[in-house]
């Protein structure tokens, strides 16, 4: 699947301007950006957009969303359960506000401010964000990533995206080779260097963990396999050889 920004806007109801904004903020990078600056989105992008919209519906800021989605242990189904719980709390609050308005419309003089209370929603929301910080926020990798990426311009994000896609394309072009082939192993080194230069110090230990996650985390596997079926497994196997040297 390949959709233009206008087609995504029509499908989702999210304005083109907002999609561009999400791109600039680095939370929704189109899978392809042409030399003419045309943006194209794939299925993984749409899944990511849905996650973003759920979180925006719960009033998370863009910076908070960055932290949540950057969590390497991000569990989509667990996140959906938490988001559902928060939406139910919001619905309960709205029901109380509607009931209060109905009473006012019937002429009742009521000074009830409890329906306006956001305490329960905010408490649950903060707990949700705190879990992300607790899992990864104390690590050097998280701090480095936050420090490096916070000042990236849209042009910088686009350059990183293009560089990353070029490495993916090279992996795909060499999938018929054995993972021990020097060409494939050089691509793993490029991948490690890409992460280190743009995000955090990707040691062999961290890289080994990422390689396992590429095949055991369905979210990552699905995203990588959009480039070519079986690419996630190929990269994972190549990384295992590289890190065990």
SEVEXFI-538415 format. One record per atom (N, C-alpha, C): atom name; residue in three letters; residue number from 1; x, y, z. Coordinates in steps of 0.02 Angstrom, whole numbers, always signed. Each point is the difference from the previous one (the first is absolute). Example, Ala and Ser with C-alpha at 12.3 -4.5 7.8 and 13.67 -1.06 7.14 Angstrom:
SEVEXFI-538415
> N;ALA;1;+660;-284;+390
> CA;ALA;1;-45;+59;+0
> C;ALA;1;+45;+60;+0
> N;SER;2;-18;+53;-36
> CA;SER;2;+42;+59;+3
> C;SER;2;-39;+55;+37
//
This chain:
SEVEXFI-538415
> N;UNK;1;+42;-60;+0
> CA;UNK;1;-42;+60;+0
> C;UNK;1;+44;+62;+0
> N;UNK;2;-19;+48;-41
> CA;UNK;2;+38;+62;-5
> C;UNK;2;-50;+57;-9
> N;UNK;3;-2;+46;+49
> CA;UNK;3;-49;+54;-1
> C;UNK;3;+34;+68;+5
> N;UNK;4;-27;+48;-37
> CA;UNK;4;+26;+68;+5
> C;UNK;4;-26;+32;+64
> N;UNK;5;+28;+56;+18
> CA;UNK;5;-21;+35;+60
> C;UNK;5;-73;+22;-6
> N;UNK;6;-21;+19;-60
> CA;UNK;6;-70;+20;-10
> C;UNK;6;-47;-59;+9
> N;UNK;7;+21;-58;-25
> CA;UNK;7;-42;-60;+6
> C;UNK;7;-6;-21;+74
> N;UNK;8;+55;+5;+37
> CA;UNK;8;-2;-16;+71
> C;UNK;8;-47;+49;+37
> N;UNK;9;+4;+64;-19
> CA;UNK;9;-42;+50;+32
> C;UNK;9;-74;-15;-13
> N;UNK;10;-16;-19;-62
> CA;UNK;10;-69;-16;-18
> C;UNK;10;-24;-62;+37
> N;UNK;11;+42;-51;+5
> CA;UNK;11;-18;-62;+33
> C;UNK;11;-10;+9;+75
> N;UNK;12;+43;+38;+32
> CA;UNK;12;+1;+3;+73
> C;UNK;12;-35;+61;+30
> N;UNK;13;-10;+52;-41
> CA;UNK;13;-29;+61;+27
> C;UNK;13;+51;+45;+33
> N;UNK;14;+63;-20;-3
> CA;UNK;14;+55;+41;+27
> C;UNK;14;+24;+46;-55
> N;UNK;15;+4;+64;+14
> CA;UNK;15;+18;+48;-52
> C;UNK;15;+71;-10;-26
> N;UNK;16;+11;+21;-62
> CA;UNK;16;+67;-3;-29
> C;UNK;16;+49;+39;+43
> N;UNK;17;-22;+57;+25
> CA;UNK;17;+43;+42;+42
> C;UNK;17;+21;-38;+63
> N;UNK;18;-47;-37;+30
> CA;UNK;18;+16;-38;+61
> C;UNK;18;+49;-57;-16
> N;UNK;19;-11;-33;-56
> CA;UNK;19;+46;-54;-20
> C;UNK;19;+70;+27;-11
> N;UNK;20;+5;+59;-30
> CA;UNK;20;+66;+32;-9
> C;UNK;20;+31;+16;+68
> N;UNK;21;-43;+23;+46
> CA;UNK;21;+24;+16;+68
> C;UNK;21;+27;-62;+35
> N;UNK;22;-36;-56;-5
> CA;UNK;22;+23;-62;+31
> C;UNK;22;+66;-22;-31
> N;UNK;23;+8;+12;-64
> CA;UNK;23;+64;-15;-34
> C;UNK;23;+56;+43;+29
> N;UNK;24;-13;+65;+5
> CA;UNK;24;+51;+46;+26
> C;UNK;24;+20;-19;+71
> N;UNK;25;-47;-24;+39
> CA;UNK;25;+14;-18;+70
> C;UNK;25;+32;-69;+7
> N;UNK;26;+4;-35;-56
> CA;UNK;26;+34;-65;+1
> C;UNK;26;-40;-58;+29
> N;UNK;27;-66;+7;+4
> CA;UNK;27;-40;-55;+27
> C;UNK;27;-37;-38;-54
> N;UNK;28;+0;+26;-61
> CA;UNK;28;-31;-35;-56
> C;UNK;28;+39;+16;-64
> N;UNK;29;+52;-40;-12
> CA;UNK;29;+43;+11;-58
> C;UNK;29;-26;-41;-58
> N;UNK;30;-19;+31;-56
> CA;UNK;30;-23;-38;-58
> C;UNK;30;+52;-51;-21
> N;UNK;31;-24;-58;-23
> CA;UNK;31;+49;-53;-17
> C;UNK;31;+40;+17;-62
> N;UNK;32;-25;+48;-41
> CA;UNK;32;+37;+21;-59
> C;UNK;32;-9;+75;-10
> N;UNK;33;+55;+34;-13
> CA;UNK;33;-1;+72;-17
> C;UNK;33;+41;+7;-63
> N;UNK;34;-32;+22;-54
> CA;UNK;34;+34;+4;-64
> C;UNK;34;+44;+62;-4
> N;UNK;35;+39;+3;-53
> CA;UNK;35;+43;+59;-10
> C;UNK;35;-41;+63;-8
> N;UNK;36;-61;-7;-23
> CA;UNK;36;-46;+58;-8
> C;UNK;36;-38;+16;+64
> N;UNK;37;+20;-34;+55
> CA;UNK;37;-29;+11;+66
> C;UNK;37;-71;-28;+7
> N;UNK;38;-21;-44;-44
> CA;UNK;38;-65;-32;+8
> C;UNK;38;+6;-53;+55
> N;UNK;39;-50;+0;+43
> CA;UNK;39;-1;-48;+55
> C;UNK;39;-46;-58;-16
> N;UNK;40;+22;-61;+14
> CA;UNK;40;-41;-59;-9
> C;UNK;40;-2;-41;+64
> N;UNK;41;-60;-24;+16
> CA;UNK;41;-11;-36;+63
> C;UNK;41;-19;-72;-14
> N;UNK;42;+20;-45;+46
> CA;UNK;42;-18;-71;-8
> C;UNK;42;-43;-23;+59
> N;UNK;43;-13;-65;+3
> CA;UNK;43;-43;-27;+52
> C;UNK;43;+28;+12;+70
> N;UNK;44;+66;-6;+7
> CA;UNK;44;+32;+11;+65
> C;UNK;44;-10;+73;+22
> N;UNK;45;+3;+46;-48
> CA;UNK;45;-11;+71;+16
> C;UNK;45;-71;+11;+26
> N;UNK;46;-49;-34;-32
> CA;UNK;46;-70;+8;+21
> C;UNK;46;-10;-28;+70
> N;UNK;47;+32;-56;+15
> CA;UNK;47;-4;-28;+67
> C;UNK;47;+29;+48;+51
> N;UNK;48;+57;+30;-17
> CA;UNK;48;+32;+49;+44
> C;UNK;48;-45;+60;+10
> N;UNK;49;-32;+23;-54
> CA;UNK;49;-44;+57;+4
> C;UNK;49;-59;-14;+47
> N;UNK;50;-25;-61;-4
> CA;UNK;50;-56;-18;+45
> C;UNK;50;+22;+3;+73
> N;UNK;51;+60;-23;+14
> CA;UNK;51;+27;+4;+68
> C;UNK;51;+5;+73;+22
> N;UNK;52;+24;+42;-44
> CA;UNK;52;+8;+72;+15
> C;UNK;52;-68;+31;+15
> N;UNK;53;-50;-16;-41
> CA;UNK;53;-66;+29;+9
> C;UNK;53;-33;-22;+65
> N;UNK;54;+11;-64;+19
> CA;UNK;54;-25;-23;+65
> C;UNK;54;+31;+41;+56
> N;UNK;55;+65;+10;-3
> CA;UNK;55;+35;+36;+52
> C;UNK;55;-19;+74;+0
> N;UNK;56;-11;+29;-58
> CA;UNK;56;-22;+70;-4
> C;UNK;56;-71;+7;+29
> N;UNK;57;-41;-50;-12
> CA;UNK;57;-68;+0;+26
> C;UNK;57;+0;+2;+76
> N;UNK;58;+54;-27;+29
> CA;UNK;58;+7;+0;+73
> C;UNK;58;+40;+60;+25
> N;UNK;59;+10;+48;-46
> CA;UNK;59;+32;+64;+17
> C;UNK;59;+74;-6;+17
> N;UNK;60;+34;-51;-24
> CA;UNK;60;+73;-3;+7
> C;UNK;60;+30;+51;-48
> N;UNK;61;+52;+34;+24
> CA;UNK;61;+35;+48;-43
> C;UNK;61;+43;-37;-51
> N;UNK;62;+23;+36;-50
> CA;UNK;62;+43;-30;-50
> C;UNK;62;+64;-27;+32
> N;UNK;63;+28;+38;+47
> CA;UNK;63;+61;-22;+34
> C;UNK;63;-12;-64;+40
> N;UNK;64;-58;-4;+32
> CA;UNK;64;-17;-61;+38
> C;UNK;64;-8;-59;-47
> N;UNK;65;-31;+12;-58
> CA;UNK;65;-10;-53;-49
> C;UNK;65;+67;-24;-26
> N;UNK;66;+47;+46;-10
> CA;UNK;66;+67;-19;-22
> C;UNK;66;+31;-49;+49
> N;UNK;67;-7;+15;+64
> CA;UNK;67;+29;-44;+51
> C;UNK;67;-33;-68;+1
> N;UNK;68;-66;-1;-7
> CA;UNK;68;-37;-63;+2
> C;UNK;68;+18;-44;-59
> N;UNK;69;-1;+29;-60
> CA;UNK;69;+13;-39;-60
> C;UNK;69;+74;-19;-7
> N;UNK;70;+44;+38;+33
> CA;UNK;70;+72;-15;-4
> C;UNK;70;+19;-57;+46
> N;UNK;71;-45;-19;+46
> CA;UNK;71;+14;-54;+47
> C;UNK;71;+10;-65;-38
> N;UNK;72;+60;-31;+5
> CA;UNK;72;+12;-62;-37
> C;UNK;72;-43;-58;+24
> N;UNK;73;-28;+6;+60
> CA;UNK;73;-43;-52;+27
> C;UNK;73;-74;+16;-10
> N;UNK;74;-14;+49;-44
> CA;UNK;74;-68;+21;-12
> C;UNK;74;-43;-59;-21
> N;UNK;75;-51;-15;+39
> CA;UNK;75;-45;-56;-13
> C;UNK;75;-66;+29;-25
> N;UNK;76;-14;-9;-64
> CA;UNK;76;-58;+31;-31
> C;UNK;76;-65;-22;+33
> N;UNK;77;-9;-65;+12
> CA;UNK;77;-62;-25;+29
> C;UNK;77;-9;+25;+72
> N;UNK;78;+54;+1;+38
> CA;UNK;78;-3;+27;+68
> C;UNK;78;-18;+74;-2
> N;UNK;79;+29;+35;-49
> CA;UNK;79;-15;+72;-7
> C;UNK;79;-74;+10;-17
> N;UNK;80;-27;-42;-44
> CA;UNK;80;-71;+6;-18
> C;UNK;80;-45;-10;+61
> N;UNK;81;+19;-48;+43
> CA;UNK;81;-40;-12;+61
> C;UNK;81;+0;+61;+45
> N;UNK;82;+59;+31;+7
> CA;UNK;82;+6;+60;+43
> C;UNK;82;-39;+58;-32
> N;UNK;83;+6;+6;-66
> CA;UNK;83;-36;+54;-34
> C;UNK;83;-75;-10;+6
> N;UNK;84;-23;-61;-4
> CA;UNK;84;-72;-14;+7
> C;UNK;84;-23;+20;+69
> N;UNK;85;+40;-17;+51
> CA;UNK;85;-18;+18;+68
> C;UNK;85;-5;+76;+9
> N;UNK;86;+48;+35;-29
> CA;UNK;86;-2;+73;+5
> C;UNK;86;-59;+30;-37
> N;UNK;87;-17;-29;-58
> CA;UNK;87;-57;+24;-38
> C;UNK;87;-66;-12;+38
> N;UNK;88;-4;-56;+35
> CA;UNK;88;-59;-14;+41
> C;UNK;88;-7;+51;+56
> N;UNK;89;+57;+19;+29
> CA;UNK;89;-2;+52;+52
> C;UNK;89;-24;+66;-29
> N;UNK;90;+24;+15;-61
> CA;UNK;90;-22;+62;-32
> C;UNK;90;-75;-2;-16
> N;UNK;91;-22;-59;-23
> CA;UNK;91;-72;-7;-16
> C;UNK;91;-42;+9;+63
> N;UNK;92;+23;-29;+55
> CA;UNK;92;-37;+6;+63
> C;UNK;92;-4;+74;+21
> N;UNK;93;+55;+35;-9
> CA;UNK;93;+0;+72;+17
> C;UNK;93;-48;+39;-44
> N;UNK;94;+0;-16;-66
> CA;UNK;94;-45;+35;-46
> C;UNK;94;-73;-15;+16
> N;UNK;95;-15;-63;+20
> CA;UNK;95;-68;-17;+19
> C;UNK;95;-23;+42;+60
> N;UNK;96;+45;+11;+47
> CA;UNK;96;-17;+40;+58
> C;UNK;96;-12;+73;-19
> N;UNK;97;+41;+25;-46
> CA;UNK;97;-9;+69;-23
> C;UNK;97;-66;+8;-38
> N;UNK;98;-18;-50;-41
> CA;UNK;98;-63;+3;-36
> C;UNK;98;-59;-2;+48
> N;UNK;99;+6;-43;+51
> CA;UNK;99;-54;-4;+50
> C;UNK;99;-8;+66;+37
> N;UNK;100;+57;+33;+14
> CA;UNK;100;-3;+64;+33
> C;UNK;100;-33;+53;-44
> N;UNK;101;+16;-1;-65
> CA;UNK;101;-31;+47;-47
> C;UNK;101;-75;-13;-5
> N;UNK;102;-20;-64;-1
> CA;UNK;102;-71;-16;-3
> C;UNK;102;-37;+28;+61
> N;UNK;103;+31;-5;+57
> CA;UNK;103;-31;+27;+61
> C;UNK;103;-6;+76;-4
> N;UNK;104;+52;+32;-28
> CA;UNK;104;-2;+73;-7
> C;UNK;104;-54;+21;-50
> N;UNK;105;-6;-38;-55
> CA;UNK;105;-52;+15;-50
> C;UNK;105;-70;-8;+28
> N;UNK;106;-8;-44;+50
> CA;UNK;106;-65;-10;+31
> C;UNK;106;-15;+52;+53
> N;UNK;107;+47;+46;+8
> CA;UNK;107;-11;+55;+46
> C;UNK;107;+26;-10;+70
> N;UNK;108;+33;-56;+11
> CA;UNK;108;+27;-12;+67
> C;UNK;108;+61;+44;+12
> N;UNK;109;+3;+30;+58
> CA;UNK;109;+58;+42;+19
> C;UNK;109;+49;-41;+41
> N;UNK;110;+47;-27;-36
> CA;UNK;110;+48;-46;+33
> C;UNK;110;+70;+28;-8
> N;UNK;111;+36;+4;+55
> CA;UNK;111;+70;+21;-1
> C;UNK;111;+44;-61;+12
> N;UNK;112;+4;-43;-50
> CA;UNK;112;+37;-62;+5
> C;UNK;112;+61;+3;-47
> N;UNK;113;+59;-3;+28
> CA;UNK;113;+60;+6;-40
> C;UNK;113;+38;-67;-7
> N;UNK;114;-27;-52;+31
> CA;UNK;114;+34;-64;-3
> C;UNK;114;+6;-28;-71
> N;UNK;115;-51;+9;-44
> CA;UNK;115;+8;-26;-68
> C;UNK;115;+58;+30;-39
> N;UNK;116;+24;+58;+22
> CA;UNK;116;+56;+32;-35
> C;UNK;116;+68;-28;+23
> N;UNK;117;-1;-40;+52
> CA;UNK;117;+62;-24;+30
> C;UNK;117;+38;-46;-49
> N;UNK;118;+63;+15;-13
> CA;UNK;118;+42;-39;-45
> C;UNK;118;+52;-42;+39
> N;UNK;119;-5;-1;+66
> CA;UNK;119;+51;-32;+42
> C;UNK;119;+11;-73;-18
> N;UNK;120;-54;-39;-5
> CA;UNK;120;+7;-72;-14
> C;UNK;120;+32;-12;-68
> N;UNK;121;-21;+39;-50
> CA;UNK;121;+28;-8;-67
> C;UNK;121;+74;+19;-1
> N;UNK;122;+17;+56;+31
> CA;UNK;122;+69;+22;+1
> C;UNK;122;+45;-48;+38
> N;UNK;123;-26;-28;+55
> CA;UNK;123;+39;-47;+39
> C;UNK;123;+17;-62;-41
> N;UNK;124;-50;-27;-36
> CA;UNK;124;+11;-59;-42
> C;UNK;124;+46;+16;-58
> N;UNK;125;-8;+59;-28
> CA;UNK;125;+42;+20;-56
> C;UNK;125;+73;+6;+22
> N;UNK;126;+12;+30;+58
> CA;UNK;126;+68;+8;+26
> C;UNK;126;+31;-68;+16
> N;UNK;127;-41;-45;+25
> CA;UNK;127;+25;-67;+15
> C;UNK;127;+22;-36;-64
> N;UNK;128;-39;+9;-53
> CA;UNK;128;+15;-29;-65
> C;UNK;128;+67;+26;-26
> N;UNK;129;+10;+65;+2
> CA;UNK;129;+63;+30;-22
> C;UNK;129;+57;-21;+45
> N;UNK;130;-13;-5;+65
> CA;UNK;130;+53;-18;+47
> C;UNK;130;+26;-70;-13
> N;UNK;131;-43;-45;-24
> CA;UNK;131;+21;-68;-14
> C;UNK;131;+53;-1;-55
> N;UNK;132;-8;+44;-50
> CA;UNK;132;+49;+5;-53
> C;UNK;132;+67;+23;+28
> N;UNK;133;-3;+52;+40
> CA;UNK;133;+61;+28;+30
> C;UNK;133;+33;-51;+46
> N;UNK;134;-40;-39;+36
> CA;UNK;134;+27;-49;+46
> C;UNK;134;+36;-56;-37
> N;UNK;135;-29;-21;-57
> CA;UNK;135;+30;-55;-38
> C;UNK;135;+64;+20;-35
> N;UNK;136;+1;+61;-28
> CA;UNK;136;+57;+18;-43
> C;UNK;136;+30;+67;+16
> N;UNK;137;-38;+42;+34
> CA;UNK;137;+21;+69;+11
> C;UNK;137;+64;+10;+39
> N;UNK;138;+23;-51;+38
> CA;UNK;138;+60;+8;+40
> C;UNK;138;+62;-26;-37
> N;UNK;139;-10;-27;-60
> CA;UNK;139;+57;-27;-36
> C;UNK;139;+39;+54;-36
> N;UNK;140;+64;-13;-11
> CA;UNK;140;+42;+46;-37
> C;UNK;140;-26;+8;-72
> N;UNK;141;-24;-56;-29
> CA;UNK;141;-24;+2;-69
> C;UNK;141;-58;+49;-7
> N;UNK;142;-47;-2;+48
> CA;UNK;142;-57;+45;-2
> C;UNK;142;+22;+72;+6
> N;UNK;143;+44;+14;+47
> CA;UNK;143;+23;+69;+11
> C;UNK;143;+37;+26;-62
> N;UNK;144;+42;-43;-28
> CA;UNK;144;+37;+21;-60
> C;UNK;144;-48;+14;-57
> N;UNK;145;-49;-44;-9
> CA;UNK;145;-47;+7;-54
> C;UNK;145;-40;+65;+7
> N;UNK;146;-24;+13;+61
> CA;UNK;146;-37;+61;+12
> C;UNK;146;+42;+62;-13
> N;UNK;147;+62;-2;+23
> CA;UNK;147;+45;+57;-8
> C;UNK;147;+16;+13;-74
> N;UNK;148;+14;-54;-36
> CA;UNK;148;+19;+8;-70
> C;UNK;148;-58;+21;-44
> N;UNK;149;-58;-32;+9
> CA;UNK;149;-55;+11;-47
> C;UNK;149;-41;+62;+15
> N;UNK;150;+5;+27;+60
> CA;UNK;150;-42;+57;+19
> C;UNK;150;+11;+61;-45
> N;UNK;151;+61;+7;-26
> CA;UNK;151;+14;+59;-41
> C;UNK;151;+1;-13;-75
> N;UNK;152;-21;-61;-20
> CA;UNK;152;+2;-16;-71
> C;UNK;152;-52;+41;-39
> N;UNK;153;+21;+26;-56
> CA;UNK;153;-44;+37;-45
> C;UNK;153;-38;-48;-45
> N;UNK;154;-53;+23;-35
> CA;UNK;154;-35;-44;-48
> C;UNK;154;+48;-27;-53
> N;UNK;155;+47;+42;-22
> CA;UNK;155;+49;-22;-50
> C;UNK;155;+44;-55;+27
> N;UNK;156;+18;+5;+65
> CA;UNK;156;+42;-51;+31
> C;UNK;156;-37;-66;+5
> N;UNK;157;-64;+3;+21
> CA;UNK;157;-40;-61;+5
> C;UNK;157;-7;-32;-69
> N;UNK;158;-9;+41;-51
> CA;UNK;158;-8;-27;-67
> C;UNK;158;+65;-34;-23
> N;UNK;159;+57;+31;+15
> CA;UNK;159;+64;-28;-19
> C;UNK;159;+12;-67;+35
> N;UNK;160;-18;-4;+65
> CA;UNK;160;+6;-62;+38
> C;UNK;160;-45;-54;-31
> N;UNK;161;-61;+20;-16
> CA;UNK;161;-47;-47;-30
> C;UNK;161;+27;-28;-65
> N;UNK;162;+26;+44;-43
> CA;UNK;162;+27;-22;-65
> C;UNK;162;+60;-46;+9
> N;UNK;163;+43;+17;+48
> CA;UNK;163;+58;-42;+13
> C;UNK;163;-21;-69;+24
> N;UNK;164;-49;-1;+45
> CA;UNK;164;-25;-64;+27
> C;UNK;164;-31;-42;-55
> N;UNK;165;-40;+32;-43
> CA;UNK;165;-33;-37;-54
> C;UNK;165;+51;-27;-49
> N;UNK;166;+55;+37;-10
> CA;UNK;166;+53;-24;-46
> C;UNK;166;+33;-63;+27
> N;UNK;167;+9;-3;+66
> CA;UNK;167;+30;-60;+30
> C;UNK;167;-49;-59;-5
> N;UNK;168;-65;+14;+13
> CA;UNK;168;-51;-52;-9
> C;UNK;168;+3;-28;-72
> N;UNK;169;+3;+46;-48
> CA;UNK;169;+1;-21;-70
> C;UNK;169;+61;-43;-15
> N;UNK;170;+56;+16;+29
> CA;UNK;170;+61;-39;-10
> C;UNK;170;-7;-70;+30
> N;UNK;171;-31;-3;+59
> CA;UNK;171;-13;-65;+31
> C;UNK;171;-43;-43;-47
> N;UNK;172;-53;+31;-26
> CA;UNK;172;-46;-35;-44
> C;UNK;172;+37;-25;-62
> N;UNK;173;+42;+42;-28
> CA;UNK;173;+37;-18;-60
> C;UNK;173;+49;-58;+11
> N;UNK;174;+17;-12;+62
> CA;UNK;174;+50;-52;+16
> C;UNK;174;-29;-59;+39
> N;UNK;175;-66;-7;+0
> CA;UNK;175;-32;-52;+40
> C;UNK;175;+16;-71;-25
> N;UNK;176;+22;-6;-62
> CA;UNK;176;+16;-67;-26
> C;UNK;176;+69;-23;+24
> N;UNK;177;+39;+47;+27
> CA;UNK;177;+66;-18;+26
> C;UNK;177;-7;-32;+69
> N;UNK;178;+52;-35;+20
> CA;UNK;178;+2;-28;+68
> C;UNK;178;+11;+58;+48
> N;UNK;179;-29;-6;+60
> CA;UNK;179;+6;+55;+48
> C;UNK;179;+72;+11;+23
> N;UNK;180;+43;-50;-11
> CA;UNK;180;+71;+8;+18
> C;UNK;180;+41;+35;-54
> N;UNK;181;-31;+12;-57
> CA;UNK;181;+35;+33;-56
> C;UNK;181;+25;+68;+23
> N;UNK;182;+62;+18;-19
> CA;UNK;182;+29;+65;+20
> C;UNK;182;-43;+60;-19
> N;UNK;183;-34;-4;-57
> CA;UNK;183;-44;+55;-21
> C;UNK;183;-57;+9;+49
> N;UNK;184;-30;-56;+20
> CA;UNK;184;-56;+3;+48
> C;UNK;184;+24;+24;+68
> N;UNK;185;+57;-24;+21
> CA;UNK;185;+27;+20;+64
> C;UNK;185;+19;+74;+1
> N;UNK;186;+22;+26;-58
> CA;UNK;186;+14;+72;-4
> C;UNK;186;-64;+41;+6
> N;UNK;187;-55;-27;-25
> CA;UNK;187;-65;+35;+7
> C;UNK;187;-21;+2;+73
> N;UNK;188;+14;-53;+37
> CA;UNK;188;-16;+1;+72
> C;UNK;188;+41;+54;+35
> N;UNK;189;+63;+6;-20
> CA;UNK;189;+42;+53;+29
> C;UNK;189;-27;+69;-17
> N;UNK;190;-25;+8;-61
> CA;UNK;190;-31;+64;-20
> C;UNK;190;-62;+14;+42
> N;UNK;191;-39;-53;+12
> CA;UNK;191;-61;+6;+39
> C;UNK;191;+16;+23;+72
> N;UNK;192;+50;-32;+29
> CA;UNK;192;+23;+18;+67
> C;UNK;192;+24;+72;+2
> N;UNK;193;+38;+19;-50
> CA;UNK;193;+26;+68;-3
> C;UNK;193;-56;+51;-9
> N;UNK;194;-50;-18;-39
> CA;UNK;194;-57;+45;-11
> C;UNK;194;-35;+15;+66
> N;UNK;195;-11;-52;+40
> CA;UNK;195;-33;+9;+65
> C;UNK;195;+43;+42;+47
> N;UNK;196;+65;-15;+1
> CA;UNK;196;+46;+36;+45
> C;UNK;196;+4;+74;-18
> N;UNK;197;+6;+16;-64
> CA;UNK;197;+8;+69;-20
> C;UNK;197;-63;+41;+11
> N;UNK;198;-58;-31;-9
> CA;UNK;198;-62;+38;+1
> C;UNK;198;-40;-6;+65
> N;UNK;199;+11;-53;+39
> CA;UNK;199;-42;-11;+58
> C;UNK;199;+39;-10;+65
> N;UNK;200;+36;-55;+6
> CA;UNK;200;+36;-15;+62
> C;UNK;200;+56;-49;-15
> N;UNK;201;+46;-8;+47
> CA;UNK;201;+57;-44;-9
> C;UNK;201;-24;-73;-4
> N;UNK;202;-1;-26;-61
> CA;UNK;202;-26;-67;-11
> C;UNK;202;+57;-50;+7
> N;UNK;203;+10;-24;+61
> CA;UNK;203;+52;-49;+13
> C;UNK;203;-20;-67;-30
> N;UNK;204;+47;-47;-2
> CA;UNK;204;-17;-67;-26
> C;UNK;204;-54;-34;+42
> N;UNK;205;+1;+14;+65
> CA;UNK;205;-50;-30;+44
> C;UNK;205;-69;+27;-17
> N;UNK;206;-5;+67;-10
> CA;UNK;206;-64;+30;-17
> C;UNK;206;-22;-24;-69
> N;UNK;207;+47;-3;-47
> CA;UNK;207;-16;-22;-68
> C;UNK;207;-26;-72;+1
> N;UNK;208;+30;-42;+41
> CA;UNK;208;-23;-70;+5
> C;UNK;208;-72;-2;+24
> N;UNK;209;-16;+42;+49
> CA;UNK;209;-69;+4;+26
> C;UNK;209;-49;+23;-53
> N;UNK;210;+22;+50;-40
> CA;UNK;210;-43;+25;-54
> C;UNK;210;-13;-55;-51
> N;UNK;211;+53;-39;-16
> CA;UNK;211;-8;-54;-48
> C;UNK;211;-52;-50;+21
> N;UNK;212;-1;-16;+64
> CA;UNK;212;-51;-47;+26
> C;UNK;212;-69;+31;-4
> N;UNK;213;-4;+65;+16
> CA;UNK;213;-64;+34;+0
> C;UNK;213;-30;+4;-71
> N;UNK;214;+43;+4;-50
> CA;UNK;214;-24;+5;-69
> C;UNK;214;-42;-60;-21
> N;UNK;215;+11;-58;+32
> CA;UNK;215;-39;-59;-18
> C;UNK;215;-51;-21;+54
> N;UNK;216;+12;+20;+62
> CA;UNK;216;-45;-20;+55
> C;UNK;216;-53;+52;+17
> N;UNK;217;+10;+62;-24
> CA;UNK;217;-50;+52;+10
> C;UNK;217;-37;+9;-66
> N;UNK;218;-64;-19;-1
> CA;UNK;218;-39;+1;-62
> C;UNK;218;-3;+69;-31
> N;UNK;219;+1;+51;+42
> CA;UNK;219;-4;+69;-26
> C;UNK;219;+62;+15;-42
> N;UNK;220;+59;-16;+26
> CA;UNK;220;+62;+12;-37
> C;UNK;220;+4;-46;-61
> N;UNK;221;-17;-63;+10
> CA;UNK;221;+5;-49;-55
> C;UNK;221;-44;+22;-58
> N;UNK;222;-62;+20;+14
> CA;UNK;222;-46;+20;-53
> C;UNK;222;+27;+62;-37
> N;UNK;223;+28;+47;+39
> CA;UNK;223;+25;+61;-31
> C;UNK;223;+59;-14;-46
> N;UNK;224;+47;-41;+23
> CA;UNK;224;+59;-16;-40
> C;UNK;224;-19;-42;-61
> N;UNK;225;-46;-46;+9
> CA;UNK;225;-19;-44;-55
> C;UNK;225;-41;+36;-54
> N;UNK;226;-19;+63;+12
> CA;UNK;226;-33;+37;-54
> C;UNK;226;+50;+14;-56
> N;UNK;227;+64;-1;+16
> CA;UNK;227;+51;+12;-52
> C;UNK;227;+11;-63;-42
> N;UNK;228;-6;-58;+31
> CA;UNK;228;+5;-65;-35
> C;UNK;228;-18;-54;+50
> N;UNK;229;-39;-49;-23
> CA;UNK;229;-20;-55;+43
> C;UNK;229;+62;-38;+24
> N;UNK;230;+6;-8;+66
> CA;UNK;230;+57;-36;+28
> C;UNK;230;+60;+43;+16
> N;UNK;231;-6;+66;-12
> CA;UNK;231;+58;+44;+13
> C;UNK;231;+16;+3;+74
> N;UNK;232;-51;+1;+42
> CA;UNK;232;+13;+5;+72
> C;UNK;232;+42;-60;+25
> N;UNK;233;-18;-59;-24
> CA;UNK;233;+38;-60;+20
> C;UNK;233;+71;+3;-28
> N;UNK;234;+6;+23;-62
> CA;UNK;234;+66;+4;-31
> C;UNK;234;+45;+49;+38
> N;UNK;235;-27;+58;+18
> CA;UNK;235;+39;+49;+37
> C;UNK;235;+18;-26;+69
> N;UNK;236;-48;-34;+32
> CA;UNK;236;+11;-27;+67
> C;UNK;236;+56;-52;-2
> N;UNK;237;-1;-44;-50
> CA;UNK;237;+52;-52;-6
> C;UNK;237;+68;+32;-14
> N;UNK;238;+1;+51;-42
> CA;UNK;238;+62;+34;-17
> C;UNK;238;+29;+36;+61
> N;UNK;239;-44;+30;+39
> CA;UNK;239;+21;+35;+61
> C;UNK;239;+29;-50;+50
> N;UNK;240;-31;-59;+5
> CA;UNK;240;+25;-52;+47
> C;UNK;240;+71;-20;-18
> N;UNK;241;+14;-7;-65
> CA;UNK;241;+68;-18;-21
> C;UNK;241;+48;+57;+18
> N;UNK;242;-20;+60;-15
> CA;UNK;242;+41;+59;+11
> C;UNK;242;+18;+9;+74
> N;UNK;243;-50;-7;+43
> CA;UNK;243;+10;+14;+72
> C;UNK;243;+34;-58;+37
> N;UNK;244;+2;-58;-32
> CA;UNK;244;+33;-58;+32
> C;UNK;244;+73;-8;-21
> N;UNK;245;+23;+47;-40
> CA;UNK;245;+70;-4;-22
> C;UNK;245;+47;+11;+59
//
